[in-house]
């Protein structure tokens, strides 16, 4: 069982934009090799930061609306939202320490 929950176009507003916590959204697809390689790292971050960060996965094939709205052109793309706004955009698979270096300054 993953620590990261699923988000889609129908619940994106309530789960991401209206969240009291910062939200990391992993835009991915099952056919994407780098996305699958990054998945365990995303799951670890979700577990380690659960009290300060909401981590969600959005399958771009099943929820293309949000991907289009936020101009996600390649996957994996990670968007960090705070107060309903994108405050970080990370494109491509990155090592965990690099991801945490970008995310941690935005956590309470």
Backbone as ProteinMPNN parsed JSONL, in Angstrom:
{"seq_chain_A": "XXXXXXXXXXXXXXXXXXXXXXXXXXXXXXXXXXXXXXXXXXXXXXXXXXXXXXXXXXXXXXXXXXXXXXXXXXXXXXXXXXXXXXXXXXXXXXXXXXXXXXXXXXXX", "coords_chain_A": {"N_chain_A": [[0.843, -1.188, 0.0], [0.583, 2.139, -0.893], [1.962, 5.214, 0.384], [1.248, 7.517, -0.804], [-1.622, 9.146, -1.935], [-4.283, 8.898, -4.384], [-5.153, 11.243, -6.869], [-7.505, 12.953, -8.958], [-9.05, 14.491, -11.863], [-11.609, 15.154, -10.948], [-11.468, 15.473, -8.151], [-9.385, 17.224, -7.755], [-9.483, 19.993, -7.161], [-10.502, 20.074, -4.463], [-8.706, 18.36, -3.074], [-6.123, 19.3, -3.684], [-5.904, 22.155, -4.384], [-7.396, 23.368, -2.356], [-6.229, 22.468, -0.054], [-5.018, 22.544, 3.301], [-2.464, 21.898, 3.956], [0.823, 21.96, 2.381], [1.039, 20.535, -0.912], [2.328, 17.878, -2.735], [2.241, 16.913, -5.987], [2.46, 14.164, -8.014], [2.739, 13.815, -11.286], [2.164, 11.298, -13.481], [2.395, 8.199, -15.4], [1.424, 4.791, -15.992], [2.877, 3.5, -18.01], [5.276, 4.799, -18.155], [8.626, 4.57, -17.748], [10.655, 6.075, -16.19], [8.855, 7.233, -14.385], [7.874, 5.028, -12.954], [10.275, 4.249, -11.794], [10.739, 6.376, -10.08], [8.668, 6.17, -8.28], [8.999, 4.634, -5.754], [10.576, 6.453, -4.294], [8.913, 8.688, -4.103], [6.932, 7.559, -2.534], [8.38, 7.104, -0.173], [8.979, 9.753, 0.609], [6.379, 10.646, 1.046], [5.679, 9.119, 3.296], [7.619, 9.946, 5.181], [7.155, 12.682, 5.463], [4.545, 13.012, 6.235], [3.11, 14.442, 8.203], [3.438, 17.082, 7.528], [3.123, 17.462, 4.83], [1.108, 16.782, 2.037], [0.998, 14.125, -0.187], [0.329, 13.295, -3.452], [-0.699, 11.254, -6.228], [-1.132, 11.601, -9.691], [-2.495, 10.177, -12.416], [-1.786, 10.822, -15.638], [-3.02, 9.843, -17.913], [-5.535, 9.066, -17.084], [-6.515, 11.349, -15.932], [-6.441, 13.856, -17.595], [-7.052, 16.582, -17.563], [-6.058, 18.198, -15.38], [-3.328, 17.927, -15.871], [-3.129, 19.212, -18.317], [-4.045, 21.789, -17.613], [-1.949, 22.646, -15.968], [0.162, 22.652, -17.639], [1.769, 20.332, -18.024], [4.141, 18.825, -19.723], [5.924, 16.746, -19.983], [6.593, 13.623, -18.393], [8.042, 11.962, -15.565], [6.533, 14.655, -13.769], [6.711, 16.758, -11.03], [4.71, 18.74, -9.06], [4.677, 21.206, -6.644], [2.351, 22.454, -4.514], [1.153, 25.249, -2.706], [-1.112, 26.879, -0.753], [-2.846, 26.777, -2.895], [-1.359, 27.495, -5.097], [1.224, 26.881, -7.523], [4.399, 26.312, -6.378], [6.793, 25.075, -6.749], [8.302, 23.344, -9.466], [9.226, 20.333, -10.674], [10.855, 18.555, -13.036], [11.243, 15.421, -14.467], [12.902, 12.398, -13.329], [14.376, 12.552, -10.176], [16.984, 12.417, -7.691], [16.306, 11.444, -4.284], [17.409, 13.152, -2.26], [17.734, 15.563, -3.631], [15.066, 16.18, -4.288], [13.966, 16.507, -1.713], [15.466, 18.698, -0.869], [14.358, 20.711, -2.394], [11.719, 20.685, -1.554], [11.531, 20.791, 1.307], [12.069, 23.517, 2.297], [9.579, 24.703, 2.034], [7.868, 23.617, 3.834], [6.057, 23.673, 6.911]], "CA_chain_A": [[0.0, 0.0, 0.0], [1.369, 3.357, -1.047], [1.688, 6.345, 1.278], [0.719, 8.597, -1.64], [-3.011, 8.926, -2.351], [-4.596, 9.164, -5.795], [-5.975, 12.417, -7.144], [-7.94, 12.984, -10.349], [-9.63, 15.78, -12.242], [-12.832, 15.428, -10.188], [-11.203, 15.898, -6.775], [-8.173, 18.032, -7.731], [-9.781, 21.259, -6.457], [-10.61, 19.882, -3.013], [-7.53, 17.683, -2.52], [-4.871, 20.025, -3.926], [-5.995, 23.613, -4.335], [-7.995, 23.803, -1.094], [-5.551, 21.795, 1.057], [-4.355, 23.381, 4.298], [-1.051, 21.521, 3.906], [1.423, 21.94, 1.045], [0.711, 19.299, -1.623], [3.201, 17.456, -3.817], [1.494, 16.091, -6.936], [3.292, 13.415, -8.949], [2.077, 13.558, -12.561], [2.824, 10.087, -13.948], [1.591, 7.226, -16.148], [1.964, 3.446, -15.752], [3.785, 3.097, -19.099], [6.469, 5.653, -18.081], [9.694, 3.941, -16.971], [11.161, 6.956, -15.135], [7.799, 7.413, -13.371], [7.886, 3.827, -12.113], [11.524, 4.273, -11.025], [10.609, 7.423, -9.068], [7.552, 5.854, -7.374], [9.392, 4.325, -4.366], [11.067, 7.677, -3.664], [7.718, 9.482, -3.789], [6.288, 6.881, -1.415], [9.194, 7.374, 1.018], [8.755, 11.154, 0.994], [5.015, 10.716, 1.592], [5.705, 8.557, 4.639], [8.473, 10.738, 6.064], [6.658, 14.066, 5.618], [3.085, 12.914, 6.294], [2.503, 15.433, 9.095], [3.647, 18.434, 7.002], [2.986, 17.477, 3.38], [0.22, 15.812, 1.401], [1.597, 13.643, -1.428], [-0.7, 12.703, -4.299], [-0.298, 10.8, -7.556], [-2.142, 11.865, -10.707], [-2.245, 9.456, -13.667], [-2.136, 11.775, -16.696], [-3.908, 9.197, -18.886], [-6.875, 9.008, -16.5], [-6.91, 12.693, -15.502], [-5.671, 14.772, -18.438], [-7.426, 17.978, -17.355], [-5.091, 18.88, -14.505], [-2.042, 17.948, -16.581], [-3.234, 20.27, -19.332], [-4.147, 23.078, -16.907], [-0.659, 23.022, -15.397], [1.143, 22.555, -18.723], [2.688, 19.215, -17.826], [4.497, 18.396, -21.072], [6.638, 15.475, -19.904], [6.445, 12.975, -17.087], [7.36, 12.49, -14.39], [6.613, 16.044, -13.327], [6.212, 16.964, -9.677], [4.336, 20.121, -8.756], [4.44, 21.47, -5.227], [1.343, 23.497, -4.343], [0.953, 25.803, -1.363], [-2.143, 27.902, -0.864], [-3.485, 26.677, -4.21], [-0.456, 27.955, -6.149], [2.427, 26.081, -7.777], [5.582, 27.007, -5.873], [7.957, 24.358, -7.291], [8.047, 22.434, -10.591], [10.382, 19.449, -10.823], [10.614, 17.718, -14.206], [12.17, 14.297, -14.589], [13.239, 11.657, -12.112], [15.442, 13.197, -9.416], [17.29, 11.681, -6.459], [15.521, 11.842, -3.114], [17.981, 14.303, -1.562], [17.438, 16.762, -4.433], [13.639, 16.471, -4.112], [13.765, 17.027, -0.354], [16.078, 20.034, -0.803], [13.42, 21.645, -3.014], [10.426, 20.637, -0.862], [11.604, 21.112, 2.742], [11.931, 24.943, 2.658], [8.183, 25.134, 1.955], [7.086, 22.935, 4.862], [5.967, 24.453, 8.141]], "C_chain_A": [[0.886, 1.249, 0.0], [0.98, 4.4, -0.004], [1.084, 7.519, 0.517], [-0.682, 8.236, -2.109], [-3.165, 9.288, -3.826], [-5.455, 10.42, -5.883], [-6.347, 12.364, -8.62], [-8.559, 14.345, -10.649], [-10.831, 16.157, -11.375], [-12.537, 15.957, -8.778], [-9.956, 16.778, -6.647], [-8.377, 19.323, -6.937], [-9.762, 21.064, -4.945], [-9.341, 19.295, -2.403], [-6.243, 18.496, -2.635], [-5.028, 21.519, -3.652], [-6.541, 24.137, -3.01], [-7.328, 23.177, 0.132], [-4.899, 22.802, 2.004], [-2.852, 23.11, 4.324], [-0.49, 21.766, 2.507], [1.15, 20.572, 0.407], [1.726, 19.066, -2.733], [2.401, 16.527, -4.717], [2.481, 15.489, -7.931], [2.452, 13.124, -10.187], [2.843, 12.421, -13.234], [1.894, 9.294, -14.855], [2.236, 5.85, -15.967], [2.967, 2.99, -16.814], [5.116, 3.843, -19.064], [7.513, 5.015, -17.163], [10.264, 4.83, -15.876], [10.14, 7.21, -14.024], [7.793, 6.229, -12.403], [9.143, 3.791, -11.244], [11.447, 5.28, -9.87], [9.584, 7.068, -7.987], [7.987, 5.491, -5.951], [9.9, 5.554, -3.598], [9.901, 8.564, -3.24], [7.017, 8.881, -2.574], [7.055, 7.123, -0.108], [8.979, 8.799, 1.513], [7.37, 11.316, 1.62], [4.986, 10.208, 3.022], [6.472, 9.43, 5.62], [7.905, 12.117, 6.379], [5.152, 14.126, 5.84], [2.427, 13.984, 7.16], [2.599, 16.858, 8.553], [3.341, 18.585, 5.522], [2.01, 16.403, 2.927], [0.866, 15.431, 0.072], [0.542, 12.866, -2.206], [-0.117, 12.295, -5.641], [-1.451, 11.037, -8.525], [-1.718, 11.173, -11.997], [-2.719, 10.342, -14.815], [-3.035, 11.172, -17.775], [-5.353, 9.186, -18.396], [-7.402, 10.379, -16.103], [-6.133, 13.737, -16.307], [-5.946, 16.253, -18.182], [-6.421, 18.752, -16.523], [-3.736, 18.975, -15.182], [-2.031, 19.059, -17.629], [-3.26, 21.651, -18.672], [-2.803, 23.578, -16.404], [0.5, 22.794, -16.369], [2.213, 21.51, -18.449], [2.944, 18.603, -19.199], [5.263, 17.08, -21.093], [6.469, 14.926, -18.488], [7.69, 12.141, -16.813], [7.588, 13.998, -14.214], [6.012, 16.107, -11.938], [5.91, 18.441, -9.509], [4.066, 20.221, -7.268], [3.511, 22.669, -5.127], [1.334, 23.953, -2.896], [-0.043, 26.94, -1.516], [-2.79, 27.932, -2.236], [-2.61, 27.113, -5.377], [0.731, 27.02, -6.302], [3.638, 26.884, -7.309], [6.885, 26.31, -6.279], [7.477, 23.454, -8.424], [9.333, 21.653, -10.807], [10.068, 18.49, -11.965], [11.689, 16.651, -14.294], [12.445, 13.642, -13.254], [14.459, 12.302, -11.469], [15.752, 12.336, -8.198], [16.53, 12.281, -5.263], [16.086, 13.081, -2.427], [17.72, 15.607, -2.312], [15.974, 17.168, -4.262], [13.393, 17.098, -2.741], [14.356, 18.434, -0.206], [15.146, 21.084, -1.396], [12.111, 21.771, -2.224], [10.511, 21.192, 0.556], [11.469, 22.594, 3.075], [10.474, 25.438, 2.679], [7.284, 24.474, 3.006], [7.144, 23.723, 6.159], [6.871, 24.053, 9.247]], "O_chain_A": [[1.813, 1.376, 0.8], [-0.168, 4.466, 0.434], [0.48, 8.41, 1.115], [-0.903, 7.14, -2.624], [-2.285, 9.906, -4.427], [-6.362, 10.63, -5.078], [-5.612, 11.808, -9.436], [-8.587, 15.232, -9.796], [-11.051, 17.336, -11.096], [-13.278, 16.798, -8.268], [-9.515, 17.05, -5.53], [-7.527, 19.696, -6.129], [-9.085, 21.801, -4.228], [-8.945, 19.702, -1.311], [-5.367, 18.392, -1.776], [-4.355, 22.072, -2.782], [-6.183, 25.236, -2.586], [-7.82, 23.343, 1.248], [-4.304, 23.786, 1.565], [-2.063, 23.988, 4.672], [-1.251, 21.78, 1.539], [1.043, 19.568, 1.112], [1.959, 19.94, -3.568], [1.935, 15.476, -4.275], [3.233, 16.201, -8.597], [1.555, 12.282, -10.146], [4.031, 12.558, -13.524], [0.74, 9.672, -15.053], [3.452, 5.751, -15.808], [3.829, 2.161, -16.521], [6.002, 3.548, -19.867], [7.313, 4.929, -15.952], [10.354, 4.392, -14.73], [10.511, 7.383, -12.863], [7.717, 6.408, -11.188], [9.091, 3.355, -10.094], [12.026, 5.054, -8.807], [9.637, 7.619, -6.888], [7.39, 6.001, -5.003], [9.676, 5.673, -2.394], [9.907, 9.124, -2.144], [6.562, 9.608, -1.691], [6.445, 7.323, 0.942], [8.815, 9.021, 2.713], [7.209, 12.037, 2.605], [4.333, 10.807, 3.876], [6.035, 9.635, 6.753], [8.155, 12.658, 7.457], [4.543, 15.179, 5.655], [1.3, 14.393, 6.881], [1.921, 17.754, 9.057], [3.302, 19.701, 5.005], [2.074, 15.259, 3.376], [1.241, 16.305, -0.71], [-0.056, 11.916, -1.701], [0.833, 12.905, -6.132], [-2.601, 10.719, -8.224], [-0.707, 11.535, -12.599], [-3.917, 10.588, -14.954], [-3.734, 11.902, -18.477], [-6.284, 9.285, -19.195], [-8.611, 10.554, -15.952], [-5.268, 14.423, -15.763], [-5.132, 17.097, -18.558], [-5.984, 19.835, -16.912], [-3.063, 20.001, -15.078], [-1.031, 19.756, -17.796], [-2.577, 22.571, -19.122], [-2.539, 24.781, -16.407], [1.664, 22.75, -15.969], [3.406, 21.763, -18.617], [2.073, 17.944, -19.767], [5.257, 16.373, -22.101], [6.236, 15.666, -17.532], [8.326, 11.661, -17.751], [8.67, 14.525, -14.471], [4.93, 15.572, -11.696], [6.756, 19.291, -9.785], [3.322, 19.42, -6.702], [3.836, 23.761, -5.593], [1.486, 23.149, -1.977], [0.162, 27.853, -2.316], [-3.234, 28.985, -2.695], [-3.059, 27.105, -6.523], [1.193, 26.432, -5.324], [3.876, 27.996, -7.781], [7.961, 26.896, -6.165], [6.393, 22.876, -8.357], [10.387, 22.225, -11.084], [9.126, 17.702, -11.876], [12.883, 16.936, -14.208], [12.252, 14.237, -12.194], [15.457, 12.566, -12.14], [14.885, 11.604, -7.72], [16.173, 13.459, -5.253], [15.326, 13.973, -2.05], [17.507, 16.646, -1.687], [15.669, 18.351, -4.111], [12.691, 18.104, -2.629], [13.798, 19.267, 0.509], [15.145, 22.23, -0.947], [11.476, 22.825, -2.224], [9.656, 21.978, 0.965], [10.807, 22.921, 4.06], [10.178, 26.473, 3.275], [6.084, 24.742, 3.06], [8.151, 24.36, 6.468], [6.85, 24.665, 10.314]]}, "name": "protein", "num_of_chains": 1, "seq": "XXXXXXXXXXXXXXXXXXXXXXXXXXXXXXXXXXXXXXXXXXXXXXXXXXXXXXXXXXXXXXXXXXXXXXXXXXXXXXXXXXXXXXXXXXXXXXXXXXXXXXXXXXXX"}
